[in-house]
Amino acid sequence: MDKSNVLIVDDRQENLLSFTAMLEGLNINIILASSGNEALTLLLQYDFALVLLDIQMPEMNGFEVAELIRARKKTRAIPIILITAISKDQKHIFRGYESGAVDYIFKPIEQPLILYHKVKVFCELYEARRRALEATKALRRIKNQWHLTFDAIGDLVTIHDTKFRMLQVNRATARFFKQEPTELVGRKCFEIFCSHSRTCENCPIISLKKDLRQHTAEISPPNLKKTFLVSVSPIFDEEDEFIGVIHIAKDITYIPPISAA
């Protein structure tokens, strides 16, 4: 399988070299851009698992670049981590999230391992999502082959209808909950993950149903004593109608949380 592409955008060459060195050892393709315009051009040429985007750049700052990424259909689902040395002020941070970022990193980076793990987790989610989407397409062609591919994914992957009910669960999900797949199908996801009758706190499906876009969030169900990075993507039928959700939960219990910076 091809390596995931990660785009790093910074107008200072020394910062690009520094970030590249911090990510050494990851099985990824790192592509560098020294301006917002160059980044936007590259985003049309390649598929990216993640964008690391500096805020302070001439001509076009990181907020503006993030907004343009979100405005394009091809790129709107790409996770963006903003990198800044400006301020930790809440208004400043809120603007970043409002522009489309999923996380922040503050310079100078005192713990490079945190950046390493953030990038690793997002790339693994990207690969899992790509494999799940490929599996969904395969279902339309060869149902049995789809099941083999679906069950080969190591993360907890489920396919839901628009009302949170699980229609398909992979073997990893069944093993985790110590049940047969048939025992989980038809139940609502929050009943399984959170053991109650309402959606889990910070549920990304709530956000997805509002804008029909891919969303990622950390979920820490107290009953499971685990932390998951959950990525959800909408499923559309041939007439572009929203019909369901691909839900991927990756156990990150022993990985530094993505909110740390």
N, C-alpha and C positions, 0 to 999 in steps of 0.2 A: 504494500500500500504506500502511496506517496506520502512524504512527510507533510505535516501541517505548516502552513506559511504564517509567520508572525511579522507584522509591520511595526517598525520602530520609527517614530517621527520626532526629530529634534534638529534645530538649526545649527547646533554646535557639534562639530565632528568629534570632539573629545567625549561628549556625552554618548554619542552613538557607539563609540568604541567601548566605553565603560559598560553600557547595557549589554552589548554583545558578549563581553567577557563574563558578565554575571550569569548569562544563560548558557554558557559553555557546558556541554555535556548532555543537553536536551536534544532529542532526535527530531529537530525541527529545521525548517528553512527560515533564516532571518533575512528580511529584506529591509533596507534602510532608505529613509527619505529625509531630506534636509529642509523641506518646506511643506506647507499645507497643500500647495498646488501640485507638487510632485507626488505627495501621498494620495491625493484624489485621483491622479492619473494611474498610479499603480493599483489602486483599489478597483479600477475598471479592467485591469489586465489580468489580475490574479484573484484567486479565492483565498481569504484569510480566516484563520481561526481566532485571531486576536489583534488588536491595535494598541500599542503603547504610545501615547500621544502627549508630547510636551505642551504646556499651556502657553508659555512665554515665547512667542515666535514673531518675527517681523512680518508685515504685510497681512498675514492671516493667522490669528491666534488659535490655540487649541479648541476653545469653545466654538469658534466659527467652523473649524474643520469638522468637529463632532456633529454639529447641527447639519452640515451638508452630507455627512455620511448617513445620518438618520433620514435625510430627505430622499435619498436614492433607494429605489426598490431593491436593487442588486446588493446594496451594502447595509441596509438598515438593521439587519439582524446580527451584524458583527459586534461582539463585545468590545468596549473601549475602556481602557484604564488610563486615566489622566495622570500625568506626572507634573508636579509643581513644586517650586521653591518659594512661591509667593506668600501664601497665608493659609492657616488652618481655620480661618473665620467661617462660621456656619453659613453665612450668606454666599461666600465664595464657593464653598463646597456644594451648596444647593444648586448654584448655577451650573456646576459641572454635571450633576445628576440630571438636571433639567435639560441639558444639551444632549444627553444620551449616554453618559458614562455609566459604567456599572461599578466602578471602584476608583479609588485614589491612591497614589503613592507620593509621599513627600520626600523631596531632596533636601539634604543629602541622604542617600539610602544607607542606613547604618547596619541593616541586616539583609544582605543580598539574598540569603536563603529564602526569605519571605517572597521576594520577587520571583525567584526561581520556581517556588512551589505554586504561586499564583498562575504563572504562565503554563506550567506543567498541567495543572488541573483544567484550565480552560482549553488547552489543546486536546486533552483526553476526552473532555466533553464534546468538543467539535468532532473528533473521530467517532465517538459513540453515536452522536446525532447523525453523522453522515452514513454510518453503517445502518442505523435504524431506518433512515429515510430510504436507503437503498433496499432494505428488507421490505418496507411498505410497498415500494414499486414492484418488487418481485412477487408480492402476493397476487397482484393482478395477472401475472403471467403464470407462475407455477406455485400453487399454494403450498405444496409439501416442501419445496426448496426454501420458501420464505420462512417456514417454521424452523428449519435447520439453521438458517442464518440468524434469525431472531434469537434463538436459544443459545447461540454461540457467543453472544455479547455478555461480557462479564459484569457490567453494571446492571442495576435494577431498572429494567425497561418495561413500561406498560403503555398500552394504547387505550385511551379513554374516549367515551362519547362526550357530547357537549354538556352533560350534566354530572360530570365527575365519575361516572360508572366505568369500571375497568372492563374492556372488551377482550383484551389480550394481555397476558403476562408472560415474560420469559422465564426460563428455568432458574436463572439467578434470583429472581424475585420470589419464586416459589420456595427455593431452598432457604432464602433468608428468613421467610416467615414460617418455614417448616409446615407448609401446606402444599397440596396439589394445585396446579394451575386452575383446574376446574372449580376448586373451592373458593378461589379468589375472584374469578370472572363474575361480573354482575354486581359486585360490591363496590361501594364508593371508596375512592382512594384514601380519604381522610379517616375512614373507619379503620383502615388497615395501618396507616402510618401513625396516626395520632390517637387512635382508640376513643374517639368521641364523635358526636353527631354534627359537628360543624367543621369548616375548612381549617387546616393547620394555620398557625400564625405565620405570616409572611408568605402565604401560598402564591406561587408565581402564576398559577392558572387564572387567578382573579384578574391580574394585570393583562394576561393574554386575551381573555374574553372581552376586554375593553378595547384593545387596539389590533387584535389578531396578529400579533408579532411574537417572535421568540423572546422568552424572558428567562432569567436565571436568578436564583435566590438560595440562601442558606436556610435549611430547615433542621431544627433540633428537637425532635419529639421527645418529651420527658420519659415517656413509657419505653422507648427503645434505647435511651441513653447513648444515642449516636447523633452525629452531625452529618447531614447530607448536603451536597451541592446539587440542587435540582434544576435541570434545564427542561423547559417545555417549548414545544413548537406546534403550530397549528397544522391541521390536515385539511386539505380542500379536495372536493370532488372535481370531476372533469368540467363542471360548470362554474368552478371557482367558489363554490359554497362551502362555508366552514362546517365540517362534519365531525371533528374530533381533535384529539391532542396526543402527541407523542411525549411521554413523560420519562425522563432519564434521571435517576437518583444515584449519585456517586458518593460512596462513603468516604468522607474526608475527616473523620474523627481524629486522626493522628497527624493531620496536616495543618500548619498555621492557618487560621481563618482568613478569608479573603478580605474581611473588613479591617484587618490589622495593617498599619502603615508605619 
